Amino acid sequence: MCAAFASNGIAVKLVASTPEAGCLTVAELQQYYDVPHNFEIEQFALPSGLRASDRFQLQTLWKEQGKVNLCYTRGRDVTAPLLALALGIPAIVETHTPPASARERWILRLIQAHPRGQLVVLTESLRSHYVHSLRFRPDRLTIAPDGVDLRRFEPPINTNEARRHLGLDKGKWIIYVGGLYKGRGLNTLFRATADLPLKKLIVGGRDAVEIGKWQCRAQELGAHEIHFSGYQPPARVPLYLAAADILVMPYNTRVFTGNGQEIANWTSPLKMFEYMAAARPIVATDLPMVRGVLKDEHNALLVPPGDANALRAALQRLAASHELGERLATEAHSDVAQHTWKARARHILANVGVN
């Protein structure tokens, strides 16, 4: 989003806390995340003691005052936007879930009630929850699904060339990219493909212990030809996607983050847009978080959550029909053009009245 704001002509500085493992240089960060070098990055150490994050936000904004025309934060960082509004600076909070505490809910209400304040949510279902369940005002509440940087997928990578780089054998490859967390549907995928002559590559996993657990689980479910690459940096993801015959998002009804937070009703999966940009056929679970972007038989095949038989049938259809796969992939690639980060940033800026 920082790169997207900058590409819309905004001078951007990303301020972040220094990770415990130490800083990467600005150039290393931009290379790792494969983003343009069009914005500043500055990192500071968190203060010690209680409410370190709050004090970090306050100190940073106070240090930058006089140079800031817009304060933009995401997630739980709501203290800096509140101070920004008090200083006469417009503020936007991008929130991906309902408030985690009464304090956060109260601050978000204050931000939204301010004439220069704006909230951004990822999905219509999250907006509806804020309006109807939490009684937030419907105005100054912008829906902006996640997006993709199409530059990272150009020029297109040939499937065989991608496999050569990755050392993958010939054959039909199903590829999953993402966290190996609860609710991501790997059990369903393993059951669905247990005796199919299809190779599977799982791209993700925090460490060898987590990957080892899923390798054992695949064996228990009788799934063979399962390969695990481990976690890959964002800059390498397009190469893995290009190597696929089929890309899968086999979510369960309930989907969780690594820290156990349920997100099925709120999230807008980043990988969905990257799958579409890769121009490979997609099989996904029919959930609200994908339904607004992916449409069954148009740009993907959608199956009920947790239904291994339906997932198996969809994979078999695509494996047997190159024409069907080409049609779905072409439509997905065409549809994702409206979901770029740059267009998302432009939409948000227009809603808050910043040009």
C-alpha positions as CSV (number, residue, x, y, z in Angstrom):
1,M,0.0,0.0,0.0
2,C,2.9,2.4,0.6
3,A,4.2,1.8,-2.9
4,A,0.6,2.2,-4.2
5,F,0.1,5.5,-2.4
6,A,3.4,6.7,-3.8
7,S,2.5,5.6,-7.3
8,N,-0.5,7.9,-7.0
9,G,1.8,10.9,-6.5
10,I,1.8,10.9,-2.6
11,A,5.1,11.3,-0.8
12,V,5.1,8.3,1.6
13,K,7.2,7.4,4.7
14,L,6.6,4.0,6.3
15,V,7.5,4.0,10.0
16,A,7.9,0.7,11.7
17,S,9.3,-0.7,14.9
18,T,12.6,-2.5,14.8
19,P,12.1,-6.3,14.9
20,E,13.9,-8.1,17.7
21,A,16.0,-10.0,15.2
22,G,17.4,-6.7,13.8
23,C,16.7,-4.4,10.9
24,L,17.0,-5.2,7.2
25,T,18.2,-2.2,5.2
26,V,15.7,-0.3,3.1
27,A,17.0,-1.9,0.0
28,E,16.8,-5.4,1.5
29,L,13.2,-4.8,2.6
30,Q,12.1,-3.5,-0.8
31,Q,13.8,-6.5,-2.5
32,Y,12.4,-9.0,-0.1
33,Y,8.8,-7.8,-0.6
34,D,9.4,-7.0,-4.3
35,V,8.0,-3.4,-4.1
36,P,9.1,-0.3,-6.0
37,H,11.7,2.0,-4.5
38,N,9.3,4.9,-4.4
39,F,8.8,5.6,-0.7
40,E,10.9,6.0,2.4
41,I,11.2,3.5,5.2
42,E,12.4,4.3,8.7
43,Q,12.6,2.0,11.7
44,F,12.8,2.8,15.4
45,A,13.1,0.7,18.5
46,L,10.0,0.2,20.6
47,P,10.1,2.0,24.0
48,S,10.5,-0.3,27.0
49,G,7.7,-0.8,29.5
50,L,3.9,-0.8,29.4
51,R,1.9,0.2,26.3
52,A,5.1,0.3,24.2
53,S,3.1,0.3,20.9
54,D,1.0,3.2,22.0
55,R,4.0,5.3,23.0
56,F,5.8,4.3,19.9
57,Q,2.9,5.6,17.8
58,L,2.7,8.8,19.8
59,Q,6.4,9.5,19.7
60,T,6.6,8.9,16.0
61,L,3.7,11.1,15.0
62,W,4.9,13.9,17.3
63,K,8.4,13.7,15.7
64,E,6.9,13.9,12.3
65,Q,4.3,16.6,12.9
66,G,4.5,19.5,10.5
67,K,5.6,17.1,7.7
68,V,2.4,14.9,7.7
69,N,-0.7,15.5,5.6
70,L,-2.3,12.1,6.2
71,C,-1.8,9.4,8.9
72,Y,-2.5,5.9,7.7
73,T,-2.3,2.8,9.9
74,R,-3.6,-0.8,9.8
75,G,-4.6,-3.4,12.3
76,R,-4.5,-2.5,16.0
77,D,-2.5,0.7,15.6
78,V,-5.2,3.2,16.4
79,T,-3.4,5.6,18.8
80,A,-1.5,7.5,16.1
81,P,-4.6,8.3,14.0
82,L,-6.4,9.6,17.1
83,L,-3.5,12.0,17.9
84,A,-3.3,13.0,14.2
85,L,-6.9,14.1,14.2
86,A,-6.3,16.1,17.4
87,L,-3.5,17.8,15.5
88,G,-5.7,18.6,12.5
89,I,-4.2,15.8,10.3
90,P,-6.6,13.5,8.3
91,A,-6.4,9.9,9.5
92,I,-7.3,6.5,8.1
93,V,-7.4,3.2,9.9
94,E,-7.5,0.0,7.8
95,T,-9.0,-2.7,10.0
96,H,-9.1,-6.3,9.0
97,T,-11.3,-7.6,11.9
98,P,-13.8,-6.4,14.5
99,P,-12.3,-4.5,17.4
100,A,-10.4,-6.7,19.8
101,S,-11.3,-4.7,22.9
102,A,-13.7,-2.1,24.2
103,R,-10.9,0.5,24.1
104,E,-10.1,-0.2,20.5
105,R,-13.8,0.0,19.6
106,W,-14.1,3.3,21.4
107,I,-11.1,4.8,19.6
108,L,-12.4,3.6,16.2
109,R,-15.7,5.3,16.9
110,L,-13.9,8.6,17.7
111,I,-11.9,8.3,14.5
112,Q,-14.9,7.6,12.3
113,A,-17.0,10.3,13.9
114,H,-14.3,12.9,13.2
115,P,-14.9,14.8,9.9
116,R,-11.3,14.0,8.8
117,G,-11.4,10.4,9.9
118,Q,-12.1,7.3,7.8
119,L,-12.2,3.5,8.4
120,V,-11.3,1.0,5.7
121,V,-12.5,-2.6,5.8
122,L,-11.7,-5.5,3.5
123,T,-15.1,-7.0,2.8
124,E,-18.8,-6.2,2.7
125,S,-19.4,-8.7,5.5
126,L,-17.0,-6.9,7.8
127,R,-18.6,-3.5,6.9
128,S,-22.0,-5.0,7.6
129,H,-20.7,-6.2,11.0
130,Y,-19.4,-2.8,11.9
131,V,-22.7,-1.1,10.9
132,H,-25.4,-3.6,12.0
133,S,-23.7,-5.4,15.0
134,L,-21.4,-2.7,16.4
135,R,-23.6,0.3,15.3
136,F,-20.9,2.2,13.5
137,R,-22.1,4.9,11.1
138,P,-22.2,3.7,7.4
139,D,-20.5,6.8,6.1
140,R,-16.8,7.2,6.2
141,L,-16.5,3.4,6.2
142,T,-14.8,2.3,2.9
143,I,-14.7,-1.2,1.5
144,A,-11.4,-2.0,-0.1
145,P,-10.5,-5.6,-0.8
146,D,-6.8,-6.5,-0.9
147,G,-5.0,-6.3,-4.2
148,V,-2.0,-7.3,-6.3
149,D,0.9,-5.6,-8.0
150,L,0.6,-6.9,-11.6
151,R,4.2,-5.7,-12.3
152,R,5.4,-8.7,-10.3
153,F,3.8,-11.1,-12.8
154,E,5.1,-9.5,-15.9
155,P,6.3,-10.8,-18.2
156,P,4.4,-14.0,-17.7
157,I,6.6,-17.0,-16.7
158,N,6.3,-20.1,-18.8
159,T,5.2,-23.1,-16.7
160,N,8.0,-25.4,-17.9
161,E,10.6,-22.6,-17.2
162,A,9.2,-22.1,-13.7
163,R,9.5,-25.8,-13.0
164,R,13.0,-26.0,-14.3
165,H,14.0,-23.2,-11.9
166,L,12.3,-24.9,-9.0
167,G,13.5,-28.4,-9.9
168,L,10.0,-29.9,-10.3
169,D,9.4,-33.1,-12.2
170,K,7.1,-33.4,-15.2
171,G,3.4,-34.1,-14.5
172,K,0.3,-32.4,-13.3
173,W,1.0,-30.1,-10.3
174,I,-1.5,-28.8,-7.8
175,I,0.1,-25.9,-5.8
176,Y,-1.1,-24.3,-2.5
177,V,0.6,-21.2,-1.3
178,G,0.0,-19.8,2.2
179,G,0.1,-20.5,5.9
180,L,-0.3,-24.0,7.3
181,Y,-2.8,-22.9,9.9
182,K,-6.0,-24.4,11.2
183,G,-8.9,-24.1,8.7
184,R,-6.7,-23.7,5.6
185,G,-8.1,-26.9,4.3
186,L,-5.0,-29.0,3.9
187,N,-6.7,-32.1,5.4
188,T,-9.4,-31.8,2.8
189,L,-6.9,-31.4,0.0
190,F,-5.0,-34.5,1.2
191,R,-8.2,-36.6,1.4
192,A,-9.4,-35.3,-2.0
193,T,-6.1,-36.2,-3.8
194,A,-5.2,-39.3,-1.9
195,D,-5.2,-41.6,-4.9
196,L,-5.2,-39.2,-7.8
197,P,-2.2,-39.2,-10.2
198,L,-1.5,-35.5,-9.4
199,K,1.6,-34.0,-7.7
200,K,1.1,-31.5,-4.8
201,L,3.4,-28.7,-3.7
202,I,2.7,-27.0,-0.5
203,V,4.4,-23.6,-0.3
204,G,4.4,-22.4,3.3
205,G,5.2,-23.3,6.9
206,R,6.9,-21.4,9.7
207,D,9.5,-24.0,10.5
208,A,10.6,-27.6,10.1
209,V,8.5,-28.7,13.1
210,E,5.2,-27.4,11.5
211,I,6.0,-28.8,8.1
212,G,6.9,-32.2,9.7
213,K,3.5,-32.4,11.3
214,W,1.8,-31.8,8.0
215,Q,4.0,-34.4,6.3
216,C,2.9,-36.9,8.9
217,R,-0.7,-35.9,8.5
218,A,-0.5,-36.4,4.7
219,Q,0.8,-39.9,5.2
220,E,-2.0,-40.7,7.7
221,L,-4.6,-39.7,5.1
222,G,-2.9,-41.8,2.3
223,A,-1.8,-38.8,0.3
224,H,1.2,-39.3,-1.9
225,E,3.4,-37.1,-4.1
226,I,3.2,-34.3,-1.5
227,H,6.1,-31.9,-1.6
228,F,6.8,-29.1,0.9
229,S,8.9,-26.1,-0.1
230,G,8.7,-24.3,3.3
231,Y,8.1,-20.6,3.6
232,Q,9.1,-18.5,0.6
233,P,9.7,-14.7,0.5
234,P,7.0,-12.7,-1.4
235,A,9.4,-12.0,-4.2
236,R,9.6,-15.7,-5.1
237,V,5.9,-16.4,-4.9
238,P,5.1,-15.6,-8.6
239,L,7.7,-18.2,-9.7
240,Y,5.9,-20.9,-7.6
241,L,2.5,-19.9,-8.9
242,A,3.7,-20.1,-12.5
243,A,4.7,-23.7,-12.0
244,A,1.2,-24.8,-11.3
245,D,-1.4,-26.6,-13.4
246,I,-4.0,-25.9,-10.8
247,L,-3.9,-23.5,-7.8
248,V,-6.0,-24.3,-4.7
249,M,-7.5,-22.5,-1.8
250,P,-9.3,-25.3,0.0
251,Y,-10.5,-23.3,3.1
252,N,-12.7,-24.8,5.7
253,T,-15.8,-22.9,7.0
254,R,-13.7,-21.5,9.9
255,V,-10.3,-20.1,9.0
256,F,-7.7,-19.0,11.5
257,T,-4.5,-16.9,11.6
258,G,-1.3,-18.1,13.1
259,N,-2.2,-16.6,16.5
260,G,-5.6,-18.4,16.5
261,Q,-7.9,-15.5,15.4
262,E,-10.8,-16.5,13.2
263,I,-11.0,-14.5,10.0
264,A,-13.3,-16.4,7.6
265,N,-16.0,-13.7,7.7
266,W,-13.7,-10.7,7.4
267,T,-10.6,-11.4,5.4
268,S,-9.7,-10.7,1.8
269,P,-7.0,-13.3,0.9
270,L,-3.9,-11.8,-0.7
271,K,-3.1,-15.1,-2.4
272,M,-6.5,-15.0,-4.2
273,F,-5.4,-12.0,-6.2
274,E,-1.9,-13.4,-6.8
275,Y,-3.5,-16.6,-8.0
276,M,-5.6,-14.6,-10.5
277,A,-2.6,-12.6,-11.6
278,A,-0.6,-15.8,-12.3
279,A,-3.2,-16.8,-14.9
280,R,-3.5,-20.4,-13.7
281,P,-6.9,-22.2,-13.1
282,I,-8.1,-21.9,-9.5
283,V,-10.2,-24.2,-7.3
284,A,-11.4,-22.4,-4.1
285,T,-13.9,-22.9,-1.3
286,D,-17.2,-21.1,-1.8
287,L,-17.0,-18.7,1.2
288,P,-18.0,-15.0,1.4
289,M,-14.4,-13.9,1.5
290,V,-13.8,-15.2,-2.0
291,R,-17.3,-15.1,-3.5
292,G,-17.2,-11.4,-4.3
293,V,-14.2,-11.8,-6.5
294,L,-14.2,-15.4,-7.7
295,K,-17.3,-16.6,-9.5
296,D,-18.0,-20.3,-10.1
297,E,-17.5,-21.5,-13.7
298,H,-16.5,-17.9,-14.7
299,N,-13.0,-17.4,-13.3
300,A,-12.7,-20.3,-10.9
301,L,-14.3,-23.5,-9.7
302,L,-15.9,-23.1,-6.3
303,V,-16.6,-26.0,-4.0
304,P,-18.3,-26.4,-0.6
305,P,-16.0,-26.0,2.4
306,G,-14.6,-29.2,3.8
307,D,-16.1,-31.3,1.0
308,A,-13.3,-33.6,-0.2
309,N,-15.4,-35.3,-2.9
310,A,-16.4,-32.0,-4.5
311,L,-12.8,-30.8,-4.4
312,R,-11.7,-34.0,-5.9
313,A,-14.3,-33.7,-8.7
314,A,-13.2,-30.1,-9.5
315,L,-9.5,-31.1,-9.6
316,Q,-10.3,-34.0,-11.9
317,R,-12.3,-31.7,-14.3
318,L,-9.4,-29.3,-14.6
319,A,-6.8,-32.1,-15.0
320,A,-8.9,-33.6,-17.8
321,S,-9.7,-30.3,-19.6
322,H,-7.0,-28.0,-20.7
323,E,-9.7,-25.8,-22.4
324,L,-11.6,-25.3,-19.2
325,G,-8.5,-24.4,-17.3
326,E,-7.4,-21.9,-20.0
327,R,-10.8,-20.2,-20.0
328,L,-11.0,-19.9,-16.2
329,A,-7.4,-18.6,-16.0
330,T,-7.9,-16.1,-18.8
331,E,-11.0,-14.7,-17.1
332,A,-9.3,-14.6,-13.7
333,H,-6.3,-12.7,-15.2
334,S,-8.7,-10.2,-16.9
335,D,-10.8,-9.7,-13.8
336,V,-7.8,-9.0,-11.4
337,A,-6.9,-5.9,-13.5
338,Q,-9.4,-3.9,-11.4
339,H,-7.9,-5.1,-8.1
340,T,-4.4,-3.5,-8.3
341,W,-2.9,-1.9,-5.2
342,K,-2.6,1.4,-7.1
343,A,-6.4,1.3,-7.9
344,R,-7.1,0.4,-4.2
345,A,-5.0,3.3,-3.0
346,R,-6.7,5.7,-5.4
347,H,-10.2,4.5,-4.2
348,I,-9.3,5.0,-0.5
349,L,-7.7,8.5,-1.1
350,A,-10.8,9.6,-3.1
351,N,-13.1,8.6,-0.3
352,V,-11.2,10.5,2.3
353,G,-10.9,13.5,0.0
354,V,-7.1,13.4,-0.5
355,N,-5.8,14.1,-4.0
